[in-house]
Amino acid sequence: MKDLLDNIVWHALSGPQAKFSAGNDEARRYAHGFSPIVGFANQTEPNFAALAAFCEPGEHFYCVGWSGVVSAGWHVDEETTMFKMIWDADIPPADEALEAVALGTEHAAQALQLAELTRPGPFGLRTIELGEYFGCFDGKRLIAMAGERMHAGSLREISGVCTHPDYQGQWLARRLMLKLIRREMLRNETPFLHVMRDNIGAWQLYERMGFRKYREVVVRVVARA
């Protein structure tokens, strides 16, 4: 499990999510429309030349675990660190009071709009196709969501966790997360997530919920020149 989690992007894109990706044996990206994330077989010495044919100039991607000198023809726009966190608690109880709706392609535009407003991380119009996504609605308005993005082996990522600013304080996204965690554990899967180090309130909440920090890693936003 450790080897999978250390380079989870690559193991997801070259394994169970290969059908959602483009690339080769050295480098892969989520296909257009999905989350703009790239992975490399060797993440400490990424082969950007192998990736270039699958990216448009100016297209931006999140790249994890690499802090070396940028390759010719590429540039780094942002750099920070984030925590990989893994679930380390008992299975959550069922929340029978939660009115959660399974999100499908008919909800994709609303999900993208909510993600663009709240910025939970890299998100695309087709991201909700990568796993189970659940949302809470006020009438026809999507006000909170949480879902699954990367997975490999028994690891399944909780992602896209966000709540509309008008509805914060009701613990909606947290309850959706717990619903997903319960479903994953019933499938004998291990939940994990990524959270920016600077988002102190979020990772402290995740620790209280039952996640523990696994590792702090570099994350960069890169683009072809």
C-alpha angles and dihedrals in degrees: 000000000000093000091050094049094046090062100017095148092061095042090051096046095043094040132033094356097045089113088064094050144073126211144068143265092300105039139013138179135193107264122256111292096031129089110306097242130135131201134194134204086229104034095181091055102028118194101228091170089064090050098047096082090061097050134071121228109268094019110136126219139180112238122189133203100014126110104159132113113302117253121247112273093029135084137196114234099178137011131187139130134257139188125247105213128190130199112259106170142076123289111282117245120252114271103216092176094060112105097208123169122204106239120227137176089285087066096046097102093049091047091052091047091052091047092050089051097047102027101216090168139292108342136168138189091263098040092105088066090069096076144325116327125186129189142184120227137202099206103311094336118106106225104168138012145171131182151155127277121163125028137170130162107341093332119108123181124225107215146150091051110168146134129206109254091240091061104041120128095049095092090233098144091043091054091048089052091052090049090055093044090053092049092048094049090049085057090051091250127139116231120221136165145188123235131175114251091230091057091083096163091054099049092043089054091048090052091052089050093055108274121124129202112260101177143337112234138181117254123192135184107223135181140182111257 
